C-alpha cells in the first residue's frame, strides 16, 4: 500500500479552489514519481512536504537526504510545456535557467533543484540600487536574442506562438472577459489603434523569440554577483521579445523611482543593436511592445486547472484587468 504524503498546504486566498492536489490518486502518483526520480539520483525524500496549491499550479518543496531541498511542480494542461521548455533551455543556454532533475511532459510535472535566494529577497536585504536590474535585463535580452533562431522549435514544445500579426485576433478573443460595460466599450474603441500598433511593430522587423511574460523579482534567483536564474516559465509565449520588458521595468520603478527606466531600456536594448535597426527604431519598437504585452499577460490568466471552480473565474477576472494596461502610456 502506498504511503500518503505528509504535507502542510498553503492555499493563499484560494481556499475553496479545487486542484489536483485534492485527489488522493493523483497525490499517490506524484509520490511514486518523485520517489522514483530521486532514487535514480541516489537520494530519497525526507520529512514533510510544503505545498503551495493555486488554480494555476501546484508547487511543493521537499527535503532530501544529503543535498539541498528540491521542488516538485505540476502545471495545468495549458502550461504543461513548462517542464520540457525548461529542460530545453538548460541545454541551449546553461546557467540561465534551472536544469530539471526530472520531467514528465505528458502529466505536466517537473522536479527541480533549489536555485538559491530570490532576487527580491537579495534586494530587500542589501538595499541594492538599479544596477542589478541593468545586468539582469542585459543578460535576459541576450538570451532572447540567441533564441530567435529557435522560435519555431520552442513552439513545437507546446509554447503558444503569438506573432505580432496575430495579436489583433487575441484582442478579439478576449472580448468576453469580465469587465464593466464602460471598460469593455473603451477597449472596443481601441481596436483600430491596436491594429495600427501591431502593423507598425511588425514592420520594424524584430524577429520573434521567447517571452517569459512575467519576469519579476520573485521569478528570478540571484545566487551571486552577476548571476541570475530565470524560473516559472508557465506564462511564456513565442512572440515579440520586447514585450518582456514591461513587468521587470515596472517592478524596478516601484523600488527605485521612474528615473531608472531609461537606463533599464538601454540595458535591455543593448544586445539588439547592430542588427541593421537604428536606436530610434529599437526604442519605438519597445514603446509599442510595452503596450501590447498586456495581451500576453491577460491570456496567461486562463491557464488554470480544469474544474478549479469559482477560483478559476476569479483568476480570469484578474486577467481581464490586464487588458486595461493597453491604455497606459509607455513611460519612455
Steps between C-alpha positions, in 0.01 A plus 500: 500500500635844406603744772307825517686828467542687827452863405411849610295671230489873428196592291548875527180690433362208294375294792218342301694436179503142376837386369643154427659506845156423644489166314636206703594298193679796342702565818598133518617519140708807581661327796588195289645713221702728728632208702606313187657812347702568813600134530651526152719776642592291803300695758160480668253755638484562873256685720191700422407653164424873496237548230379814328170421327362755256255483207795536260755259657586269785847563640659294778830533683638179645814419693730225377794318646843645447414802283300819483122480481336423168178629351213318331275697266178399324368718219148499354464376142527848348850548647618138507777611265691658790701189591612417144572868434715532812690184408560630147618839627740327738658330196500805276601763755659339809499723805200707395238260639476216749588161354211266588575182690208327328214594265175325414379691196171312470388570855654847520727409791850624577753434773746784547802580715500792739623815329621700800375840616236690306600831347220663700647378831852602402381850411306525828802399708765705327300801390677476166460760229374455146832359375380145566199559274724631222721191512196275514325661203815505287553131574135407440484695172817322383325168571198608297721616214683166497168312495352675195611220262324248727160674509320231300680225693376654825145504363528128427555447873146631550577865579226716342616687191351848472675716239419868492272443201287265714454742791185666358340154502606451862342835581174393334492164683539676834195716431278290727719541809321623815526879489267785579291609197679833473841330515398258227371788289831686537690190394287450191563860398872427535487230230603713198796648686610153608501392135727794418738419789530138389562594136767752596673261739497221243651732237799571725602139444629383838472118486285301740659337802408366842317736734486391864198735538531533880867580565494657846734485798312206651557290185878534505769344712805716572760260641796737461630820336398512135324162524128474428294187445155536347225259603121460482455497122131402514380833353750495212416575138693522175437851379667837479785480751473864607168422670713359783620835630178641647478273807861533630512870416185565703646309797825694480306827480311408817830447683716778360276758337430594137848644440639145460288415196721651225797307639304177502370563148852552366637197686224283356549626144879465501505137376263596217722772351710435192218320323439766237244688708566845638480587867193706420329201334583268788365748753181543298456124486540486877228761551256306282585164659457648849133565425435173319657290776173542691340251260749228592446550871121502460507177302728321747241540777290240322757226564340342804413144600173378347227488762661761724155649553435853618870551565569450131241762415662737748839451336344567158357824635849605607617433148229723366638788701831457315326605181451847645880542494463552125395855590815572703744735333843332477737689731785548251 
